């Protein structure tokens, strides 16, 4: 981290909707409707964002430098759609949040609130 650049920890904890939006944008640019659909799919429908909530999150993430608007796709998609992608800093913030959540889960397992994860079995 260079002097003067923000510390990813200063953005934590993220709200679940913000974290889900960042996760959706890691590795691939998406437009708003695609973000809404993927968050719903990835959470089994447990997190359903309204368009108002999504665009408030997007506005905040843009202002904080965690995502950026891209030029968008030129493959026949609606040219009015705005596409977004996570920035390198946004990915560091998402990773810090994932580590924070992993630490919480480890503490819950130590207190026997959750079972220990099963060992990954190799293919038979």
Secondary structure by P-SEA (a helix, b strand, c coil): cccccccccccccccaaaaaaaaaaccccccaaaaaaaaaaaacccccccaaaaaaaaaaaaaaccccccccccccccccbbbbbbcaaaaaaaaaaaaaaaaaaaaaaaaccccccccccccc
